[in-house]
């Protein structure tokens, strides 16, 4: 069986820790059981490894999340990167084409799709493995995994199976779907043996390849990449599931949770205090999470979530925190913290004068052995101050060592890169008429290529 993990999200539901560059699945707030914190994607990847599925798994994602995934999973996963965001049907179709033409999988191969961030125990993935036999034994177009409800929740969609079981196996034919009902309707659905729709489903690879053929779309992976904008911008549910004639559901009676709100996430955190600050002993059921370098003090209040990050500060009663996505939806500031393939950066200050002259100050962390790409800028100058560690600087074809206390001036048009010999931190001050990501011209990404270019330049 092959697996597709879908990694997307706008980064608004867990603001201010999450942003457009760091969605909820990348927040390192969960206890990994070894005295450190891990993200949801790291937790899921470890669980896939525990049940022997990681080698058969690809992650379908957007360009903006590639560096974050590579960083957190140490380049262990195959990535299917959308050329542009076009919803779940195009992403799944692209991954299916990858399995078919790059990995040479059979059209009879079963493919399961699931979100990259469910909060579950390992037996959940053992149940996912059972979906392979469900597809083969049910002769269905699509098999779904349905979670046994623990309460009449209004947050999830429901799968309503047929009342009469027409087989002796575990799966059931699906009668209908109901999206996020009222609590009263949810109670009625549970009485009808309805299951929560957890977004997990399976199909034979040939089923999706045939859909691409019927639409006159390419099913070769490389060709589909170049014609990706021809795919309809629509969800898999609307484009495929609703049109399927034979759908079955496999019930799962185990732990499953969507950590999509501060209320649900804090319930699974092993500590109620992360980062600098003081949380008074009288504060009951209150969580303080602080990513800033200044202390935050919380006294005399209960049932709150207090979150501080470079992107903003949230102080909310826990139940009310579910409204955050709608409230901050119009906040379109640039992300103030990002993880990249080489490490991380945090924006410390950003000013823009009346004459449109900008100054942006960042604190950049580069992990040992990693490097920034060899690049140049046309609209800005940069001033680097090394505040920690040592590295190798490539500047206009010349290599030299740099260490804590060194200052490097980079002018418009200068080609530059740096490799960390030990973990290195830099205060970078950008100044220019327009400080945008598009003002980056990359020549090389790999350090060996950078060294070769510099040696060639110096001869």
N, C-alpha and C positions, 0 to 999 in steps of 0.2 A: 504494500500500500504506500502511496505517496501522500505527502501532506503539504498544504499551502497555508501559511500563517499570514493573515491580513494585518498589516501595520499601517494605520492611518490616524486620523484625529486632528482636530483643529487646535487643541491645547487650551480650551477655555474652561472646561468643567472643573479643573483643579487649579485655576488661577489663584495666586500669582506664581506658584511653583512651575506650572506648565505654561507653555507659550507655543507659538506657531512652529518653533524649532524643536521644542521639547514637550511632546505630548505625554499623557499620563503614564503610558507604559514604560517611560524612561526614568521616572522619579525613583531615586534610591532611598526608599523609606521603609522597606520590609526587611525583617530580620532573616538572615540566611542561615541561622542556626550555628554559625561559627564565629560569632562576635562581630560581624560586619553587616552592613546594609546592602541590599540588592534591589534592583528594579523589577517590575512585573515581567518584562521580557527576559531578563536574566533568570528569574525564577522558572518561567515556563520552559526556557531552553534547557535548564538543568533537569527538569522533570521529563522532557522528551529524551534526554540522554539516559535517565534512569530506566525508561521502558524500551529503549533501543530504537527510537524513531528519528533521532536527530539526523542521521545520514540520508534519510528519505524525505527531508523537509526543505522547502524553500520559503523565503519570506518575501511577499509581494509588498512593495512600498513605494513611496515617492522620492524624488531626488533629495528633498530637504531632510529626509531621515536617514540617508545612507551612512553618513559619517557617524551618527549616533549609534546605529546598530552595529557597525563595524567596531566601534570603540568598545561598546558594552559586551559584545560577544566575541571579541578578539579575533575577528575575521573568520569565525567558524562556520558561518551559514552562507548558503547560496542565496543571492539576492536577485529578485526580479524587479527591476526599477522602471516604473512607468515614465515614459517621456513627458507626459503631462497628466494631471489628475483628471480621471474620467469615471470615477465611481467603481463599484465592486465587480460588475460584470466584465468590463474591459480588463481589469487587473487579474481576475481569475482566468479569463480566456488567454491572456498573455502567458501566465504561468503554465496553463495546460499545453500551450504550443511549445513551451520550453521543455516540458517533460517528453512530449511526443517527438520533436525533431532534434533536440540537443541531447537529451538523455536516452533517446530511442526506446521509450517505454511503449508497451503494447497498448492497443486501443481497449483491451480488456482489463487493463490496470485500473484499480479503484483509487480515486483521488478524494481525500477528505480535506475540507476547508474549515478553518476555525480562526477566531480572533487571536491576536498575539498576546492578549493580556487577561485571560480568565484566572480568577483566584480559586484554585481547586487543589485537591490532593492527587497523588499519583494514580489512584484507581480510576480517575476520570479519563486519563489517557489510555488505560487498559480498556475502558468502555469504547473509546474512539476506535481502537484497533478492531473491536467487534463489528464495526460498521462495514468492514470488508466482506465478511460472511453474510451480513444482512443484504448487501447489494446483490451478491451472487444467488442467495436463496430466495429473495423476494421478487426477482425479476422486475424491480421498480426502476423508474427513471432516476429518482433521488431518494436518499434516505436521510432523515434528520435525527439529531439527538435531542431529546426532550428531557428537561430536568423536573423531577417531582417537586411541586411547589411546597414551600414551608409556611406560606402565608398568602393572603389574597393581595399580592403586590400589584400596584398600578404602574410600575416602572418597566415591566417586561411584556412582550407579546406572548400569546398563548397558542399552543398547538392542540387542537381538539381531535382526538382519534375517533374512529368508528366505534359505536357502542358494542358491536359484536365482533369478537376476535375470530378471524377466518383462517387461522393457522395455529399450530401448536408451538410456534417459536416465540421469541421475545418481542419481535417487532409488531407494530399495529398499523393498519391502513389509516391515512389521515383524512378526516372529514372536512375540516376547515381551519382557518387561522383567524385570530382576533388580536388586533393591535392595541396594546396599552389600555385596557378597559378601566372603568370605574371600579371602586372597591366592591360595590354590590355585585356588579357583573362578574368580577373576578371570583367571588365566592361561588356564584352559579357555575362558572366554568370549571372550578376545582371539583364541584359535585359531579360534573360530567367527565371526570377523570382527565381534564386538560393538563397539559405540561407546559412549563416555561420554555420559550424558544431561546436557546442560548447561542444561536448563530453558528451552529456546527452542522455540516451536511456532507454527504458523500455522493459520488456518481462514478460511472465508468468513464475513463478518459475519452473514449470514442463518442460519448454523448455530447460533449462540448465541441469536439472537433467537427462532428456532423453539423452542429448549429452554425459554426463558422462557415462551413461549406455551403449550407443552405442560404446564408446571407451574402454569399459571393465574396467573403473576406478571406484573406490569406491565413493558412494554418501553420505555415513555416514561421518559426520564432523570429528570425532576423527580418523577414519580410513584413511580419505583423508589426514589429517595432517601427518600421519606416512608414507604415500605413495606420498607425495607432489612432490618429485623429479621425479615421473613418468609422471607428467603433462607436456605437451609441453610448452617450453619457447617461448611464442608467444603472440601477442596482441589480445585482444578481437575482434578488427576490422577484422584482418586477419583470425582468427580461426572461428568466428561466423558470423559477419555481412556480410562479402563478400560471405558467403555460404548460407545466408538466401534467401528464394524464395519470400517472401512477406514482404516488408519494407515500412512503411509510415512515414511521417514527420509532426509534429505539429509546425506551424510557431509561433514565438514569436516576437512581435513588441514592444520591450521595451529595457531598458538599460541593457547592458551586456558588460563586458570588461575583458580581460585577462591581469592581472598586472604582466606580465612576463619579462618586461624590465625596466631599470631605467627610461627610457623616459615615459612609460605608468604609472609606479607606482607614480612618482613624480607629475603627473597630478592630482592624487586623494589624495595627502597629504594636510592636512589643514595648514601646516606650511612649510616654506622653510629652517628652521634652527632647528636642533635637536642636543643637546650635547654642549660641551665646545667649544668656539671659537667666532669669529667675522665674520659676513657676511656684507660687505660694502653696504651702501644704493645704490651705483651706480651699483651694480651687478643685472642685470635684468634676470629674469627667471633662476636663479641659486639656487641650493639646496645644503646645507651643512648638512651632517649627520655624527656625530662623536660619536663613542662608547668608545673612548680612554679617559684617565684621563688627557691628555695634550691638551691645546687649539690649534685649527686650525684656521688660519686667511685667509680669501678669499677677495681680493680687486681688483677692476677694471676689472672684467671679467664677461661675460654674457653667458647665455645658457649652463651652465656647471652643472654637478653633481660631487660633491666632497664627497667621503665616506671614513671614516677611522674606522677601526675595528682592533681587535687583529690579524685578518687573513691577513690584508694588507691595502693598500691605493689605492683608485681609483680616478683619476682626468680625466674627459672625457667630451667632447662635447656630448650633450644629444643624438643626433641621432647616433653618433658613439658608444655609450654605448651598442648598440645591438650586437656588435661584441665580447663582453667580454667573453662569454662562450667558444668560439673557442680559444681565446687568453690565457685564464687561464686554459685550459683543462689539461695541463701538470703539473700544480701546484698540487702536491700531499702531501703537508704538513698536519700534523695532525690538526684537528679543534682546534682553539685557544679559542673558546667560545662555551659552550653547556648549554642547559637547561635540567635539570633532574627532576624526580618525586619529589625530595626533595628540589630543588632550582636551582642553577646554579654554573658554575665555569668559570674562565678566566685564561688562561695561561699567566704568566707574564714574564717568561724566561725559556729557554731550552738550555742547553749546553751539549756537548759530547766531552770528551777528547780523545786523540790519543789512549789510552788504553781501549777505549769503556766504560769508566765510565761516567754515565750520571747524571745530576742534573736538575730537573724540578721543577719550582716554580709556584704554583697556588694560586689564590685568590678564596676561596670557600664561597658561600652564602647558608645557610640552613634556610628555612622558619620556622617560629614558628610552633611547633607541629610536624614537619617532622624530619626524621632521616636518617643517612647513615646506610647501612647494616652492620651486624656483619661479618667481613671479616679478612683475613690474606693475607700476601704477602710472596713469597719465594725468590724474587730477589731484594728487595729494603727495605730500611729504610725510615721512614717518621718523620718529625719534624713539629708539629703543634703549631702555635702561635695564640691564640684567640685575635682578634683585635676588636670585637664588640659582645655584647650580652652575654647570659649565657646559659648553657646547662648541660646535664648529659652525662658523659663519661663512656663507658663500655670498660674496658681494662683487658684482660685475666681473665674474670669472676668477676671482681670487679667494682662496680658502685660508681662514685663520681661526685660531682658538679664541673664545670669549669666555668670561667668567663673571661671577658676582661683582658688581661695581662698575663694569664696563658700560660705555655709552656708544651707541651706533647711530649714525645719521644716514638716513636713506632719502635720497632726493627723487623727484619725479623722473621716471625713466630708468632708475637703477634696478638691475636685476638682483634679487636677494632671496636667501633661504637660510634656515638654521636647523641643525640637528642637535638633539639633546644627548650629551654623553651621560649626564645624570639628569634626574628630574630638574627642569629649568623653568623659572618664572621670569616674565618680562613685563615691565610697564611700557606700553606702546602709546605714543601720542600721535594721532593722525591730524593733519591740518591741510585744508584745501578748499576748493570751491564747491566740491560735491563729494561727499563721503558715502559711496554706494558699493555694494558687492560686485556690481557689473564693472567697476573700475579695477578689475584684476585680470591681468594677462598672464596665464600660467604657461611656462615653457616645459617644465618637467615636474613630476610628482615624486618619483622614486629617487632616493638619495644617490644610488649608484649612477644613475643618469646625470644627476647634478654634478657629481664628482668628475665624471667623464667630460662633461661640458666645460668645467672649469680647467681641467688639465689641458683640454684641447685649446681653450682660449689662451692659456698661459704660454703655449709653445711658440 
